[in-house]
Amino acid sequence: MPTKERYINLFTDYDFKKIFDTAFDEGWIGGREQRTLEIAKEMLAEGEPVEKVARFTGLAPAIVEKLGGNRQTTV
């Protein structure tokens, strides 16, 4: 027979999924990713090296380069 704790865990998992689905559908999650890309573009426009932009935004260097970071990087 299932325990009370098991029912609580099922309820919590279900609630988390509903919250996540709602956040995704309403653009809360996608908006953060879009803002990260905008910040990376702004940093590149200011002349920051690809490695620094990648480190500060958490984006892969290859993605930063595709955003316009084709400049030589500093070591």
Predicted model as a PDB file, atoms N, CA, C, CB and O in Angstrom, pLDDT in the B-factor column:
MODEL        1                                                                  
ATOM      1  N   MET A   1       0.842  -1.187   0.000  1.00 52.00           N  
ATOM      2  CA  MET A   1       0.000   0.000   0.000  1.00 52.00           C  
ATOM      3  C   MET A   1       0.887   1.250   0.000  1.00 52.00           C  
ATOM      4  CB  MET A   1      -0.958  -0.001   1.227  1.00 52.00           C  
ATOM      5  O   MET A   1       1.820   1.338   0.798  1.00 52.00           O  
ATOM      6  N   PRO A   2       0.609   2.218  -0.885  1.00 56.00           N  
ATOM      7  CA  PRO A   2       1.424   3.446  -0.941  1.00 56.00           C  
ATOM      8  C   PRO A   2       1.363   4.215   0.380  1.00 56.00           C  
ATOM      9  CB  PRO A   2       0.950   4.353  -2.098  1.00 56.00           C  
ATOM     10  O   PRO A   2       0.353   4.211   1.084  1.00 56.00           O  
ATOM     11  N   THR A   3       2.460   4.862   0.683  1.00 60.00           N  
ATOM     12  CA  THR A   3       2.537   5.640   1.914  1.00 60.00           C  
ATOM     13  C   THR A   3       2.111   7.082   1.657  1.00 60.00           C  
ATOM     14  CB  THR A   3       3.962   5.596   2.494  1.00 60.00           C  
ATOM     15  O   THR A   3       1.995   7.526   0.514  1.00 60.00           O  
ATOM     16  N   LYS A   4       1.885   7.788   2.743  1.00 56.00           N  
ATOM     17  CA  LYS A   4       1.521   9.204   2.656  1.00 56.00           C  
ATOM     18  C   LYS A   4       2.626  10.002   1.957  1.00 56.00           C  
ATOM     19  CB  LYS A   4       1.253   9.783   4.066  1.00 56.00           C  
ATOM     20  O   LYS A   4       2.340  10.897   1.161  1.00 56.00           O  
ATOM     21  N   GLU A   5       3.890   9.674   2.256  1.00 60.00           N  
ATOM     22  CA  GLU A   5       5.018  10.377   1.648  1.00 60.00           C  
ATOM     23  C   GLU A   5       5.034  10.195   0.129  1.00 60.00           C  
ATOM     24  CB  GLU A   5       6.337   9.883   2.251  1.00 60.00           C  
ATOM     25  O   GLU A   5       5.368  11.120  -0.612  1.00 60.00           O  
ATOM     26  N   ARG A   6       4.670   8.995  -0.326  1.00 59.00           N  
ATOM     27  CA  ARG A   6       4.646   8.746  -1.769  1.00 59.00           C  
ATOM     28  C   ARG A   6       3.613   9.627  -2.459  1.00 59.00           C  
ATOM     29  CB  ARG A   6       4.350   7.269  -2.052  1.00 59.00           C  
ATOM     30  O   ARG A   6       3.868  10.169  -3.535  1.00 59.00           O  
ATOM     31  N   TYR A   7       2.442   9.768  -1.836  1.00 52.00           N  
ATOM     32  CA  TYR A   7       1.419  10.646  -2.398  1.00 52.00           C  
ATOM     33  C   TYR A   7       1.891  12.099  -2.426  1.00 52.00           C  
ATOM     34  CB  TYR A   7       0.122  10.531  -1.596  1.00 52.00           C  
ATOM     35  O   TYR A   7       1.634  12.819  -3.390  1.00 52.00           O  
ATOM     36  N   ILE A   8       2.569  12.519  -1.389  1.00 55.00           N  
ATOM     37  CA  ILE A   8       3.093  13.890  -1.341  1.00 55.00           C  
ATOM     38  C   ILE A   8       4.107  14.096  -2.455  1.00 55.00           C  
ATOM     39  CB  ILE A   8       3.739  14.190   0.036  1.00 55.00           C  
ATOM     40  O   ILE A   8       4.089  15.132  -3.120  1.00 55.00           O  
ATOM     41  N   ASN A   9       5.000  13.119  -2.672  1.00 58.00           N  
ATOM     42  CA  ASN A   9       5.994  13.228  -3.741  1.00 58.00           C  
ATOM     43  C   ASN A   9       5.337  13.290  -5.110  1.00 58.00           C  
ATOM     44  CB  ASN A   9       6.963  12.054  -3.685  1.00 58.00           C  
ATOM     45  O   ASN A   9       5.771  14.062  -5.964  1.00 58.00           O  
ATOM     46  N   LEU A  10       4.302  12.494  -5.337  1.00 59.00           N  
ATOM     47  CA  LEU A  10       3.590  12.544  -6.612  1.00 59.00           C  
ATOM     48  C   LEU A  10       2.954  13.905  -6.821  1.00 59.00           C  
ATOM     49  CB  LEU A  10       2.525  11.452  -6.677  1.00 59.00           C  
ATOM     50  O   LEU A  10       3.014  14.462  -7.917  1.00 59.00           O  
ATOM     51  N   PHE A  11       2.350  14.435  -5.785  1.00 56.00           N  
ATOM     52  CA  PHE A  11       1.713  15.739  -5.871  1.00 56.00           C  
ATOM     53  C   PHE A  11       2.750  16.815  -6.191  1.00 56.00           C  
ATOM     54  CB  PHE A  11       0.980  16.068  -4.558  1.00 56.00           C  
ATOM     55  O   PHE A  11       2.515  17.674  -7.041  1.00 56.00           O  
ATOM     56  N   THR A  12       3.865  16.768  -5.529  1.00 61.00           N  
ATOM     57  CA  THR A  12       4.922  17.754  -5.741  1.00 61.00           C  
ATOM     58  C   THR A  12       5.472  17.666  -7.165  1.00 61.00           C  
ATOM     59  CB  THR A  12       6.054  17.552  -4.721  1.00 61.00           C  
ATOM     60  O   THR A  12       5.667  18.694  -7.814  1.00 61.00           O  
ATOM     61  N   ASP A  13       5.724  16.457  -7.656  1.00 62.00           N  
ATOM     62  CA  ASP A  13       6.220  16.291  -9.024  1.00 62.00           C  
ATOM     63  C   ASP A  13       5.223  16.841 -10.036  1.00 62.00           C  
ATOM     64  CB  ASP A  13       6.504  14.811  -9.317  1.00 62.00           C  
ATOM     65  O   ASP A  13       5.613  17.500 -11.001  1.00 62.00           O  
ATOM     66  N   TYR A  14       3.951  16.576  -9.821  1.00 63.00           N  
ATOM     67  CA  TYR A  14       2.908  17.061 -10.721  1.00 63.00           C  
ATOM     68  C   TYR A  14       2.861  18.584 -10.708  1.00 63.00           C  
ATOM     69  CB  TYR A  14       1.539  16.479 -10.328  1.00 63.00           C  
ATOM     70  O   TYR A  14       2.781  19.213 -11.763  1.00 63.00           O  
ATOM     71  N   ASP A  15       2.910  19.176  -9.521  1.00 66.00           N  
ATOM     72  CA  ASP A  15       2.884  20.637  -9.414  1.00 66.00           C  
ATOM     73  C   ASP A  15       4.078  21.265 -10.103  1.00 66.00           C  
ATOM     74  CB  ASP A  15       2.849  21.063  -7.954  1.00 66.00           C  
ATOM     75  O   ASP A  15       3.936  22.268 -10.802  1.00 66.00           O  
ATOM     76  N   PHE A  16       5.259  20.682  -9.914  1.00 63.00           N  
ATOM     77  CA  PHE A  16       6.451  21.227 -10.541  1.00 63.00           C  
ATOM     78  C   PHE A  16       6.303  21.202 -12.059  1.00 63.00           C  
ATOM     79  CB  PHE A  16       7.700  20.442 -10.105  1.00 63.00           C  
ATOM     80  O   PHE A  16       6.640  22.175 -12.734  1.00 63.00           O  
ATOM     81  N   LYS A  17       5.801  20.095 -12.595  1.00 69.00           N  
ATOM     82  CA  LYS A  17       5.619  19.995 -14.041  1.00 69.00           C  
ATOM     83  C   LYS A  17       4.633  21.047 -14.526  1.00 69.00           C  
ATOM     84  CB  LYS A  17       5.133  18.591 -14.431  1.00 69.00           C  
ATOM     85  O   LYS A  17       4.864  21.660 -15.569  1.00 69.00           O  
ATOM     86  N   LYS A  18       3.549  21.274 -13.807  1.00 73.00           N  
ATOM     87  CA  LYS A  18       2.577  22.292 -14.211  1.00 73.00           C  
ATOM     88  C   LYS A  18       3.210  23.681 -14.206  1.00 73.00           C  
ATOM     89  CB  LYS A  18       1.352  22.265 -13.282  1.00 73.00           C  
ATOM     90  O   LYS A  18       3.009  24.464 -15.134  1.00 73.00           O  
ATOM     91  N   ILE A  19       3.970  23.980 -13.164  1.00 67.00           N  
ATOM     92  CA  ILE A  19       4.620  25.289 -13.065  1.00 67.00           C  
ATOM     93  C   ILE A  19       5.609  25.471 -14.211  1.00 67.00           C  
ATOM     94  CB  ILE A  19       5.339  25.442 -11.703  1.00 67.00           C  
ATOM     95  O   ILE A  19       5.635  26.526 -14.845  1.00 67.00           O  
ATOM     96  N   PHE A  20       6.424  24.450 -14.483  1.00 65.00           N  
ATOM     97  CA  PHE A  20       7.402  24.525 -15.562  1.00 65.00           C  
ATOM     98  C   PHE A  20       6.710  24.705 -16.911  1.00 65.00           C  
ATOM     99  CB  PHE A  20       8.278  23.267 -15.579  1.00 65.00           C  
ATOM    100  O   PHE A  20       7.114  25.547 -17.712  1.00 65.00           O  
ATOM    101  N   ASP A  21       5.670  23.913 -17.158  1.00 73.00           N  
ATOM    102  CA  ASP A  21       4.944  24.012 -18.430  1.00 73.00           C  
ATOM    103  C   ASP A  21       4.344  25.404 -18.608  1.00 73.00           C  
ATOM    104  CB  ASP A  21       3.835  22.946 -18.500  1.00 73.00           C  
ATOM    105  O   ASP A  21       4.396  25.964 -19.703  1.00 73.00           O  
ATOM    106  N   THR A  22       3.779  25.960 -17.551  1.00 72.00           N  
ATOM    107  CA  THR A  22       3.195  27.296 -17.621  1.00 72.00           C  
ATOM    108  C   THR A  22       4.273  28.341 -17.906  1.00 72.00           C  
ATOM    109  CB  THR A  22       2.461  27.631 -16.312  1.00 72.00           C  
ATOM    110  O   THR A  22       4.086  29.223 -18.744  1.00 72.00           O  
ATOM    111  N   ALA A  23       5.397  28.234 -17.206  1.00 67.00           N  
ATOM    112  CA  ALA A  23       6.489  29.190 -17.402  1.00 67.00           C  
ATOM    113  C   ALA A  23       7.002  29.132 -18.836  1.00 67.00           C  
ATOM    114  CB  ALA A  23       7.639  28.910 -16.415  1.00 67.00           C  
ATOM    115  O   ALA A  23       7.268  30.168 -19.446  1.00 67.00           O  
ATOM    116  N   PHE A  24       7.138  27.943 -19.365  1.00 67.00           N  
ATOM    117  CA  PHE A  24       7.626  27.793 -20.733  1.00 67.00           C  
ATOM    118  C   PHE A  24       6.616  28.346 -21.731  1.00 67.00           C  
ATOM    119  CB  PHE A  24       7.923  26.320 -21.039  1.00 67.00           C  
ATOM    120  O   PHE A  24       6.982  29.078 -22.651  1.00 67.00           O  
ATOM    121  N   ASP A  25       5.343  27.996 -21.549  1.00 70.00           N  
ATOM    122  CA  ASP A  25       4.292  28.446 -22.467  1.00 70.00           C  
ATOM    123  C   ASP A  25       4.154  29.966 -22.480  1.00 70.00           C  
ATOM    124  CB  ASP A  25       2.960  27.815 -22.087  1.00 70.00           C  
ATOM    125  O   ASP A  25       3.863  30.555 -23.522  1.00 70.00           O  
ATOM    126  N   GLU A  26       4.358  30.591 -21.344  1.00 66.00           N  
ATOM    127  CA  GLU A  26       4.185  32.042 -21.261  1.00 66.00           C  
ATOM    128  C   GLU A  26       5.459  32.807 -21.573  1.00 66.00           C  
ATOM    129  CB  GLU A  26       3.698  32.422 -19.892  1.00 66.00           C  
ATOM    130  O   GLU A  26       5.476  34.037 -21.519  1.00 66.00           O  
ATOM    131  N   GLY A  27       6.526  32.090 -21.899  1.00 65.00           N  
ATOM    132  CA  GLY A  27       7.750  32.743 -22.331  1.00 65.00           C  
ATOM    133  C   GLY A  27       8.700  33.157 -21.227  1.00 65.00           C  
ATOM    134  O   GLY A  27       9.675  33.859 -21.496  1.00 65.00           O  
ATOM    135  N   TRP A  28       8.454  32.753 -20.008  1.00 61.00           N  
ATOM    136  CA  TRP A  28       9.348  33.151 -18.917  1.00 61.00           C  
ATOM    137  C   TRP A  28      10.722  32.540 -19.080  1.00 61.00           C  
ATOM    138  CB  TRP A  28       8.763  32.750 -17.572  1.00 61.00           C  
ATOM    139  O   TRP A  28      11.731  33.195 -18.816  1.00 61.00           O  
ATOM    140  N   ILE A  29      10.773  31.285 -19.515  1.00 58.00           N  
ATOM    141  CA  ILE A  29      12.048  30.599 -19.660  1.00 58.00           C  
ATOM    142  C   ILE A  29      12.752  31.056 -20.934  1.00 58.00           C  
ATOM    143  CB  ILE A  29      11.843  29.074 -19.675  1.00 58.00           C  
ATOM    144  O   ILE A  29      13.938  31.385 -20.894  1.00 58.00           O  
ATOM    145  N   GLY A  30      12.056  31.083 -22.048  1.00 66.00           N  
ATOM    146  CA  GLY A  30      12.640  31.512 -23.306  1.00 66.00           C  
ATOM    147  C   GLY A  30      13.129  32.949 -23.263  1.00 66.00           C  
ATOM    148  O   GLY A  30      14.106  33.291 -23.928  1.00 66.00           O  
ATOM    149  N   GLY A  31      12.460  33.794 -22.488  1.00 73.00           N  
ATOM    150  CA  GLY A  31      12.854  35.187 -22.369  1.00 73.00           C  
ATOM    151  C   GLY A  31      14.231  35.350 -21.762  1.00 73.00           C  
ATOM    152  O   GLY A  31      14.988  36.235 -22.161  1.00 73.00           O  
ATOM    153  N   ARG A  32      14.559  34.512 -20.810  1.00 77.00           N  
ATOM    154  CA  ARG A  32      15.877  34.585 -20.172  1.00 77.00           C  
ATOM    155  C   ARG A  32      16.955  34.224 -21.184  1.00 77.00           C  
ATOM    156  CB  ARG A  32      15.951  33.644 -18.940  1.00 77.00           C  
ATOM    157  O   ARG A  32      18.002  34.869 -21.233  1.00 77.00           O  
ATOM    158  N   GLU A  33      16.706  33.199 -21.990  1.00 82.00           N  
ATOM    159  CA  GLU A  33      17.679  32.813 -23.010  1.00 82.00           C  
ATOM    160  C   GLU A  33      17.857  33.930 -24.032  1.00 82.00           C  
ATOM    161  CB  GLU A  33      17.241  31.516 -23.711  1.00 82.00           C  
ATOM    162  O   GLU A  33      18.979  34.210 -24.454  1.00 82.00           O  
ATOM    163  N   GLN A  34      16.775  34.563 -24.428  1.00 83.00           N  
ATOM    164  CA  GLN A  34      16.846  35.668 -25.387  1.00 83.00           C  
ATOM    165  C   GLN A  34      17.666  36.816 -24.818  1.00 83.00           C  
ATOM    166  CB  GLN A  34      15.433  36.157 -25.759  1.00 83.00           C  
ATOM    167  O   GLN A  34      18.477  37.414 -25.525  1.00 83.00           O  
ATOM    168  N   ARG A  35      17.459  37.126 -23.544  1.00 88.00           N  
ATOM    169  CA  ARG A  35      18.209  38.214 -22.911  1.00 88.00           C  
ATOM    170  C   ARG A  35      19.700  37.893 -22.847  1.00 88.00           C  
ATOM    171  CB  ARG A  35      17.671  38.484 -21.501  1.00 88.00           C  
ATOM    172  O   ARG A  35      20.532  38.783 -23.017  1.00 88.00           O  
ATOM    173  N   THR A  36      20.039  36.637 -22.606  1.00 90.00           N  
ATOM    174  CA  THR A  36      21.447  36.231 -22.578  1.00 90.00           C  
ATOM    175  C   THR A  36      22.097  36.470 -23.934  1.00 90.00           C  
ATOM    176  CB  THR A  36      21.577  34.748 -22.178  1.00 90.00           C  
ATOM    177  O   THR A  36      23.230  36.945 -24.008  1.00 90.00           O  
ATOM    178  N   LEU A  37      21.385  36.144 -25.001  1.00 90.00           N  
ATOM    179  CA  LEU A  37      21.922  36.381 -26.348  1.00 90.00           C  
ATOM    180  C   LEU A  37      22.089  37.875 -26.610  1.00 90.00           C  
ATOM    181  CB  LEU A  37      21.002  35.757 -27.417  1.00 90.00           C  
ATOM    182  O   LEU A  37      23.068  38.290 -27.229  1.00 90.00           O  
ATOM    183  N   GLU A  38      21.144  38.680 -26.144  1.00 91.00           N  
ATOM    184  CA  GLU A  38      21.243  40.131 -26.319  1.00 91.00           C  
ATOM    185  C   GLU A  38      22.451  40.684 -25.568  1.00 91.00           C  
ATOM    186  CB  GLU A  38      19.957  40.823 -25.834  1.00 91.00           C  
ATOM    187  O   GLU A  38      23.169  41.535 -26.093  1.00 91.00           O  
ATOM    188  N   ILE A  39      22.677  40.214 -24.361  1.00 93.00           N  
ATOM    189  CA  ILE A  39      23.831  40.666 -23.573  1.00 93.00           C  
ATOM    190  C   ILE A  39      25.122  40.290 -24.289  1.00 93.00           C  
ATOM    191  CB  ILE A  39      23.804  40.051 -22.146  1.00 93.00           C  
ATOM    192  O   ILE A  39      26.050  41.095 -24.364  1.00 93.00           O  
ATOM    193  N   ALA A  40      25.185  39.073 -24.815  1.00 94.00           N  
ATOM    194  CA  ALA A  40      26.385  38.638 -25.541  1.00 94.00           C  
ATOM    195  C   ALA A  40      26.641  39.537 -26.743  1.00 94.00           C  
ATOM    196  CB  ALA A  40      26.242  37.173 -25.998  1.00 94.00           C  
ATOM    197  O   ALA A  40      27.782  39.929 -26.989  1.00 94.00           O  
ATOM    198  N   LYS A  41      25.605  39.864 -27.485  1.00 93.00           N  
ATOM    199  CA  LYS A  41      25.761  40.750 -28.646  1.00 93.00           C  
ATOM    200  C   LYS A  41      26.260  42.123 -28.224  1.00 93.00           C  
ATOM    201  CB  LYS A  41      24.433  40.887 -29.402  1.00 93.00           C  
ATOM    202  O   LYS A  41      27.115  42.706 -28.892  1.00 93.00           O  
ATOM    203  N   GLU A  42      25.731  42.648 -27.117  1.00 94.00           N  
ATOM    204  CA  GLU A  42      26.167  43.955 -26.626  1.00 94.00           C  
ATOM    205  C   GLU A  42      27.628  43.923 -26.215  1.00 94.00           C  
ATOM    206  CB  GLU A  42      25.303  44.401 -25.447  1.00 94.00           C  
ATOM    207  O   GLU A  42      28.375  44.857 -26.506  1.00 94.00           O  
ATOM    208  N   MET A  43      28.051  42.845 -25.533  1.00 94.00           N  
ATOM    209  CA  MET A  43      29.442  42.726 -25.120  1.00 94.00           C  
ATOM    210  C   MET A  43      30.368  42.666 -26.333  1.00 94.00           C  
ATOM    211  CB  MET A  43      29.633  41.484 -24.245  1.00 94.00           C  
ATOM    212  O   MET A  43      31.427  43.294 -26.347  1.00 94.00           O  
ATOM    213  N   LEU A  44      29.961  41.906 -27.350  1.00 94.00           N  
ATOM    214  CA  LEU A  44      30.774  41.818 -28.567  1.00 94.00           C  
ATOM    215  C   LEU A  44      30.871  43.170 -29.257  1.00 94.00           C  
ATOM    216  CB  LEU A  44      30.189  40.778 -29.531  1.00 94.00           C  
ATOM    217  O   LEU A  44      31.930  43.532 -29.768  1.00 94.00           O  
ATOM    218  N   ALA A  45      29.773  43.919 -29.275  1.00 94.00           N  
ATOM    219  CA  ALA A  45      29.767  45.250 -29.892  1.00 94.00           C  
ATOM    220  C   ALA A  45      30.709  46.199 -29.157  1.00 94.00           C  
ATOM    221  CB  ALA A  45      28.344  45.828 -29.906  1.00 94.00           C  
ATOM    222  O   ALA A  45      31.245  47.132 -29.754  1.00 94.00           O  
ATOM    223  N   GLU A  46      30.908  45.962 -27.865  1.00 95.00           N  
ATOM    224  CA  GLU A  46      31.832  46.784 -27.075  1.00 95.00           C  
ATOM    225  C   GLU A  46      33.279  46.321 -27.208  1.00 95.00           C  
ATOM    226  CB  GLU A  46      31.425  46.763 -25.613  1.00 95.00           C  
ATOM    227  O   GLU A  46      34.183  46.910 -26.615  1.00 95.00           O  
ATOM    228  N   GLY A  47      33.493  45.254 -27.998  1.00 95.00           N  
ATOM    229  CA  GLY A  47      34.851  44.794 -28.249  1.00 95.00           C  
ATOM    230  C   GLY A  47      35.374  43.735 -27.292  1.00 95.00           C  
ATOM    231  O   GLY A  47      36.573  43.456 -27.280  1.00 95.00           O  
ATOM    232  N   GLU A  48      34.501  43.144 -26.494  1.00 95.00           N  
ATOM    233  CA  GLU A  48      34.952  42.112 -25.562  1.00 95.00           C  
ATOM    234  C   GLU A  48      35.320  40.844 -26.327  1.00 95.00           C  
ATOM    235  CB  GLU A  48      33.861  41.811 -24.505  1.00 95.00           C  
ATOM    236  O   GLU A  48      34.669  40.519 -27.321  1.00 95.00           O  
ATOM    237  N   PRO A  49      36.358  40.115 -25.880  1.00 95.00           N  
ATOM    238  CA  PRO A  49      36.763  38.890 -26.558  1.00 95.00           C  
ATOM    239  C   PRO A  49      35.742  37.762 -26.371  1.00 95.00           C  
ATOM    240  CB  PRO A  49      38.124  38.444 -26.049  1.00 95.00           C  
ATOM    241  O   PRO A  49      34.994  37.734 -25.394  1.00 95.00           O  
ATOM    242  N   VAL A  50      35.731  36.854 -27.314  1.00 95.00           N  
ATOM    243  CA  VAL A  50      34.785  35.738 -27.314  1.00 95.00           C  
ATOM    244  C   VAL A  50      34.846  34.961 -25.998  1.00 95.00           C  
ATOM    245  CB  VAL A  50      35.070  34.798 -28.495  1.00 95.00           C  
ATOM    246  O   VAL A  50      33.806  34.647 -25.420  1.00 95.00           O  
ATOM    247  N   GLU A  51      36.048  34.649 -25.521  1.00 95.00           N  
ATOM    248  CA  GLU A  51      36.182  33.868 -24.293  1.00 95.00           C  
ATOM    249  C   GLU A  51      35.534  34.570 -23.101  1.00 95.00           C  
ATOM    250  CB  GLU A  51      37.652  33.602 -24.001  1.00 95.00           C  
ATOM    251  O   GLU A  51      34.894  33.925 -22.270  1.00 95.00           O  
ATOM    252  N   LYS A  52      35.699  35.875 -23.020  1.00 95.00           N  
ATOM    253  CA  LYS A  52      35.116  36.620 -21.901  1.00 95.00           C  
ATOM    254  C   LYS A  52      33.589  36.620 -21.996  1.00 95.00           C  
ATOM    255  CB  LYS A  52      35.652  38.072 -21.877  1.00 95.00           C  
ATOM    256  O   LYS A  52      32.901  36.433 -20.992  1.00 95.00           O  
ATOM    257  N   VAL A  53      33.066  36.827 -23.194  1.00 94.00           N  
ATOM    258  CA  VAL A  53      31.616  36.822 -23.385  1.00 94.00           C  
ATOM    259  C   VAL A  53      31.060  35.447 -23.023  1.00 94.00           C  
ATOM    260  CB  VAL A  53      31.247  37.195 -24.851  1.00 94.00           C  
ATOM    261  O   VAL A  53      30.037  35.347 -22.346  1.00 94.00           O  
ATOM    262  N   ALA A  54      31.729  34.399 -23.468  1.00 93.00           N  
ATOM    263  CA  ALA A  54      31.282  33.040 -23.164  1.00 93.00           C  
ATOM    264  C   ALA A  54      31.312  32.787 -21.660  1.00 93.00           C  
ATOM    265  CB  ALA A  54      32.158  32.007 -23.896  1.00 93.00           C  
ATOM    266  O   ALA A  54      30.383  32.194 -21.113  1.00 93.00           O  
ATOM    267  N   ARG A  55      32.355  33.223 -20.999  1.00 95.00           N  
ATOM    268  CA  ARG A  55      32.486  33.006 -19.556  1.00 95.00           C  
ATOM    269  C   ARG A  55      31.410  33.746 -18.777  1.00 95.00           C  
ATOM    270  CB  ARG A  55      33.864  33.446 -19.078  1.00 95.00           C  
ATOM    271  O   ARG A  55      30.838  33.189 -17.841  1.00 95.00           O  
ATOM    272  N   PHE A  56      31.125  34.978 -19.140  1.00 94.00           N  
ATOM    273  CA  PHE A  56      30.153  35.780 -18.397  1.00 94.00           C  
ATOM    274  C   PHE A  56      28.702  35.408 -18.696  1.00 94.00           C  
ATOM    275  CB  PHE A  56      30.365  37.236 -18.703  1.00 94.00           C  
ATOM    276  O   PHE A  56      27.838  35.566 -17.833  1.00 94.00           O  
ATOM    277  N   THR A  57      28.421  34.920 -19.895  1.00 93.00           N  
ATOM    278  CA  THR A  57      27.040  34.598 -20.245  1.00 93.00           C  
ATOM    279  C   THR A  57      26.708  33.122 -20.091  1.00 93.00           C  
ATOM    280  CB  THR A  57      26.766  35.021 -21.654  1.00 93.00           C  
ATOM    281  O   THR A  57      25.537  32.750 -20.018  1.00 93.00           O  
ATOM    282  N   GLY A  58      27.746  32.274 -20.040  1.00 92.00           N  
ATOM    283  CA  GLY A  58      27.510  30.843 -19.961  1.00 92.00           C  
ATOM    284  C   GLY A  58      27.254  30.202 -21.318  1.00 92.00           C  
ATOM    285  O   GLY A  58      26.945  29.014 -21.398  1.00 92.00           O  
ATOM    286  N   LEU A  59      27.382  30.984 -22.381  1.00 90.00           N  
ATOM    287  CA  LEU A  59      27.205  30.455 -23.731  1.00 90.00           C  
ATOM    288  C   LEU A  59      28.482  29.767 -24.188  1.00 90.00           C  
ATOM    289  CB  LEU A  59      26.816  31.578 -24.715  1.00 90.00           C  
ATOM    290  O   LEU A  59      29.577  30.106 -23.739  1.00 90.00           O  
ATOM    291  N   ALA A  60      28.334  28.804 -25.078  1.00 90.00           N  
ATOM    292  CA  ALA A  60      29.499  28.138 -25.665  1.00 90.00           C  
ATOM    293  C   ALA A  60      30.219  29.124 -26.582  1.00 90.00           C  
ATOM    294  CB  ALA A  60      29.078  26.851 -26.451  1.00 90.00           C  
ATOM    295  O   ALA A  60      29.567  29.927 -27.248  1.00 90.00           O  
ATOM    296  N   PRO A  61      31.540  29.078 -26.627  1.00 91.00           N  
ATOM    297  CA  PRO A  61      32.281  29.980 -27.510  1.00 91.00           C  
ATOM    298  C   PRO A  61      31.825  29.907 -28.963  1.00 91.00           C  
ATOM    299  CB  PRO A  61      33.750  29.669 -27.434  1.00 91.00           C  
ATOM    300  O   PRO A  61      31.812  30.925 -29.656  1.00 91.00           O  
ATOM    301  N   ALA A  62      31.453  28.727 -29.431  1.00 90.00           N  
ATOM    302  CA  ALA A  62      30.987  28.591 -30.820  1.00 90.00           C  
ATOM    303  C   ALA A  62      29.719  29.408 -31.061  1.00 90.00           C  
ATOM    304  CB  ALA A  62      30.727  27.112 -31.156  1.00 90.00           C  
ATOM    305  O   ALA A  62      29.552  29.990 -32.134  1.00 90.00           O  
ATOM    306  N   ILE A  63      28.837  29.456 -30.085  1.00 89.00           N  
ATOM    307  CA  ILE A  63      27.608  30.246 -30.219  1.00 89.00           C  
ATOM    308  C   ILE A  63      27.944  31.728 -30.224  1.00 89.00           C  
ATOM    309  CB  ILE A  63      26.614  29.923 -29.077  1.00 89.00           C  
ATOM    310  O   ILE A  63      27.377  32.495 -31.003  1.00 89.00           O  
ATOM    311  N   VAL A  64      28.865  32.133 -29.356  1.00 91.00           N  
ATOM    312  CA  VAL A  64      29.266  33.540 -29.300  1.00 91.00           C  
ATOM    313  C   VAL A  64      29.865  33.959 -30.638  1.00 91.00           C  
ATOM    314  CB  VAL A  64      30.281  33.781 -28.152  1.00 91.00           C  
ATOM    315  O   VAL A  64      29.586  35.051 -31.135  1.00 91.00           O  
ATOM    316  N   GLU A  65      30.681  33.097 -31.215  1.00 91.00           N  
ATOM    317  CA  GLU A  65      31.286  33.419 -32.517  1.00 91.00           C  
ATOM    318  C   GLU A  65      30.215  33.595 -33.592  1.00 91.00           C  
ATOM    319  CB  GLU A  65      32.277  32.316 -32.938  1.00 91.00           C  
ATOM    320  O   GLU A  65      30.338  34.472 -34.447  1.00 91.00           O  
ATOM    321  N   LYS A  66      29.176  32.779 -33.556  1.00 89.00           N  
ATOM    322  CA  LYS A  66      28.096  32.905 -34.539  1.00 89.00           C  
ATOM    323  C   LYS A  66      27.309  34.199 -34.356  1.00 89.00           C  
ATOM    324  CB  LYS A  66      27.154  31.711 -34.440  1.00 89.00           C  
ATOM    325  O   LYS A  66      26.687  34.692 -35.298  1.00 89.00           O  
ATOM    326  N   LEU A  67      27.339  34.746 -33.148  1.00 88.00           N  
ATOM    327  CA  LEU A  67      26.646  36.009 -32.889  1.00 88.00           C  
ATOM    328  C   LEU A  67      27.413  37.209 -33.433  1.00 88.00           C  
ATOM    329  CB  LEU A  67      26.419  36.181 -31.397  1.00 88.00           C  
ATOM    330  O   LEU A  67      26.898  38.327 -33.456  1.00 88.00           O  
ATOM    331  N   GLY A  68      28.627  36.974 -33.862  1.00 84.00           N  
ATOM    332  CA  GLY A  68      29.389  38.072 -34.426  1.00 84.00           C  
ATOM    333  C   GLY A  68      30.727  38.259 -33.775  1.00 84.00           C  
ATOM    334  O   GLY A  68      31.356  39.304 -33.937  1.00 84.00           O  
ATOM    335  N   GLY A  69      31.173  37.276 -33.047  1.00 61.00           N  
ATOM    336  CA  GLY A  69      32.444  37.371 -32.364  1.00 61.00           C  
ATOM    337  C   GLY A  69      33.576  36.779 -33.154  1.00 61.00           C  
ATOM    338  O   GLY A  69      34.286  35.904 -32.659  1.00 61.00           O  
ATOM    339  N   ASN A  70      33.760  37.235 -34.371  1.00 59.00           N  
ATOM    340  CA  ASN A  70      34.813  36.696 -35.223  1.00 59.00           C  
ATOM    341  C   ASN A  70      36.140  37.394 -35.019  1.00 59.00           C  
ATOM    342  CB  ASN A  70      34.411  36.797 -36.663  1.00 59.00           C  
ATOM    343  O   ASN A  70      37.096  37.134 -35.749  1.00 59.00           O  
ATOM    344  N   ARG A  71      36.212  38.273 -34.040  1.00 55.00           N  
ATOM    345  CA  ARG A  71      37.455  38.988 -33.775  1.00 55.00           C  
ATOM    346  C   ARG A  71      38.491  38.044 -33.155  1.00 55.00           C  
ATOM    347  CB  ARG A  71      37.198  40.192 -32.844  1.00 55.00           C  
ATOM    348  O   ARG A  71      38.149  36.979 -32.641  1.00 55.00           O  
ATOM    349  N   GLN A  72      39.735  38.446 -33.214  1.00 50.00           N  
ATOM    350  CA  GLN A  72      40.789  37.694 -32.555  1.00 50.00           C  
ATOM    351  C   GLN A  72      40.540  37.745 -31.047  1.00 50.00           C  
ATOM    352  CB  GLN A  72      42.201  38.260 -32.918  1.00 50.00           C  
ATOM    353  O   GLN A  72      40.121  38.769 -30.509  1.00 50.00           O  
ATOM    354  N   THR A  73      40.800  36.644 -30.390  1.00 47.00           N  
ATOM    355  CA  THR A  73      40.596  36.594 -28.954  1.00 47.00           C  
ATOM    356  C   THR A  73      41.900  36.869 -28.240  1.00 47.00           C  
ATOM    357  CB  THR A  73      40.026  35.241 -28.529  1.00 47.00           C  
ATOM    358  O   THR A  73      42.981  36.657 -28.789  1.00 47.00           O  
ATOM    359  N   THR A  74      41.789  37.340 -27.018  1.00 50.00           N  
ATOM    360  CA  THR A  74      42.985  37.628 -26.234  1.00 50.00           C  
ATOM    361  C   THR A  74      43.254  36.482 -25.290  1.00 50.00           C  
ATOM    362  CB  THR A  74      42.838  38.947 -25.455  1.00 50.00           C  
ATOM    363  O   THR A  74      42.345  35.743 -24.911  1.00 50.00           O  
ATOM    364  N   VAL A  75      44.523  36.338 -24.911  1.00 43.00           N  
ATOM    365  CA  VAL A  75      44.903  35.250 -24.008  1.00 43.00           C  
ATOM    366  C   VAL A  75      45.288  35.812 -22.674  1.00 43.00           C  
ATOM    367  CB  VAL A  75      46.053  34.421 -24.585  1.00 43.00           C  
ATOM    368  O   VAL A  75      45.642  35.060 -21.766  1.00 43.00           O  
TER     369      VAL A  75                                                      
ENDMDL                                                                          
END                                                                             
